[in-house]
Each structure stands twice: as C-alpha cells, then as structure tokens.
Amino acid sequence: MPLAVDIISWVLIVLGSFFTVVGGIGLVRMPDVYTRMHAASVTDTLGGGMLILGMMLQAGFSLVTLKLLFILGLFFFFAPVVTHALAQAALHENVEPELAEDRRGRADAPGGSGRQP
C-alpha cells in the first residue's frame, strides 16, 4: 500500500508542477493583462491544488496534513478572488484588451459566416 500512495503522490506532484510551468509560459506568451490573468489563475489553481494534494499524501495522517488542507482551502477561496480583484482594477484603470472589438459576426473572421447571431 505505501508504494501505491507514493506513486499517486508523485504523479500529483509532477502534474501540479507541469500545470504551474504551463501557467508561467502562459504569462509570457499571452498578449494582454486579461488573458495573462486567465492563464495564470486557471493553471496555478489546478497546479497548486495538485501539488498540495501530493504533499498531503506524502505527509500521511498527521498535523502537517491538516495544515496543508487548511492552506488548500485558503488557496481555492482566495486565488479566484484575487484574480477577480486584479481584473476589476485593470478595468477601473481603463486597460483595454488586445482585441477590443467583437469579431463574432464578421465574414472574414475564421469560421465566421458573415451573419449576425
């Protein structure tokens, strides 16, 4: 049984690290502040959650696991709130998205039929 727990915990830790690195790459590659926030918040919440779950499995049933569970709860509640607050602050400062116009009805848009929805 300990071998199975070790394998599962390391799979979670590696997947969490992967999602966190993908979020970092998204910060560099995305064009504006809104898409950067989206890339970072989604991947970091998932990556951080998997990392903490993997560490909880490594710690076993102890006080450390309870502390990690508390940190996980705080992380899942506060990370989306902070991202929303940053987006509201950017909107308040009139930071425009890279694509400010709506392209859904244009005929030259990829996959567009030229009709209004």
C-alpha positions in Angstrom: 0.0 0.0 0.0 2.8 2.6 0.7 4.1 2.1 -2.8 0.7 2.9 -4.3 0.5 6.1 -2.1 4.0 7.1 -3.2 3.2 6.6 -6.9 -0.1 8.5 -6.7 1.5 11.4 -4.7 4.4 11.7 -7.1 2.0 11.7 -10.1 0.1 14.5 -8.4 3.3 16.5 -7.7 4.6 16.1 -11.2 1.2 17.0 -12.8 0.9 20.0 -10.4 4.4 21.1 -11.4 3.5 20.7 -15.1 0.4 22.9 -14.8 2.3 25.5 -12.8 5.0 25.7 -15.5 2.3 25.9 -18.3 0.8 28.9 -16.3 4.2 30.5 -16.3 4.6 30.0 -20.0 1.1 31.5 -20.5 2.2 34.6 -18.6 4.9 35.2 -21.2 3.0 34.2 -24.3 -0.4 35.9 -23.9 -0.9 39.3 -25.4 -2.7 41.3 -22.7 -3.3 41.5 -19.0 -6.7 39.8 -19.1 -5.6 36.7 -20.9 -2.4 36.5 -18.8 -4.5 36.6 -15.6 -6.8 33.9 -17.0 -3.9 31.6 -18.0 -2.2 32.1 -14.6 -5.2 31.7 -12.4 -6.6 28.6 -14.0 -3.3 26.7 -14.3 -1.9 27.8 -11.0 -5.1 26.9 -9.1 -5.1 23.5 -10.6 -1.3 23.1 -10.3 -1.2 24.3 -6.7 -4.1 22.1 -5.7 -2.4 19.0 -7.2 0.9 19.9 -5.5 -0.7 20.3 -2.1 -2.7 17.0 -2.5 0.5 15.2 -3.4 2.2 16.7 -0.4 -0.7 15.6 1.8 -0.4 12.0 0.6 3.4 12.2 1.3 2.8 13.5 4.8 0.3 10.8 5.8 -2.3 11.3 8.5 -0.8 13.9 10.8 -0.9 17.6 11.8 1.0 18.5 8.7 -1.8 17.1 6.6 -4.4 19.2 8.4 -2.2 22.3 7.9 -1.9 21.5 4.2 -5.7 21.0 4.0 -6.2 24.4 5.5 -3.7 26.0 3.1 -5.5 24.3 0.2 -8.9 25.7 1.3 -7.4 29.2 1.6 -5.8 28.8 -1.8 -9.0 27.7 -3.6 -11.0 30.5 -2.0 -8.5 33.4 -2.3 -6.9 32.8 -5.7 -10.0 33.4 -7.8 -10.9 36.4 -5.6 -7.5 38.0 -6.1 -7.7 37.4 -9.9 -11.1 39.0 -10.0 -9.9 42.0 -8.0 -7.0 42.4 -10.4 -9.3 42.3 -13.4 -11.6 44.9 -11.8 -8.6 47.1 -11.0 -7.5 46.8 -14.7 -11.0 47.7 -15.8 -11.1 50.6 -13.4 -7.8 52.0 -14.9 -9.3 51.6 -18.4 -6.8 49.0 -19.5 -8.2 47.8 -22.9 -8.0 44.2 -24.0 -5.8 43.5 -27.1 -8.9 42.6 -29.1 -11.4 45.3 -28.1 -13.9 44.7 -30.9 -16.4 41.9 -31.2 -15.4 39.7 -34.2 -18.2 37.1 -33.9 -20.3 38.5 -36.9 -17.5 39.3 -39.3 -17.3 37.4 -42.6 -13.5 37.4 -42.7 -13.2 36.0 -39.2 -12.1 32.4 -39.0 -15.2 30.2 -39.1 -17.5 33.3 -39.5 -20.4 33.1 -41.8 -21.0 36.8 -42.1 -24.4 36.6 -40.4 -25.3 38.2 -37.1 -26.1 35.6 -34.3 
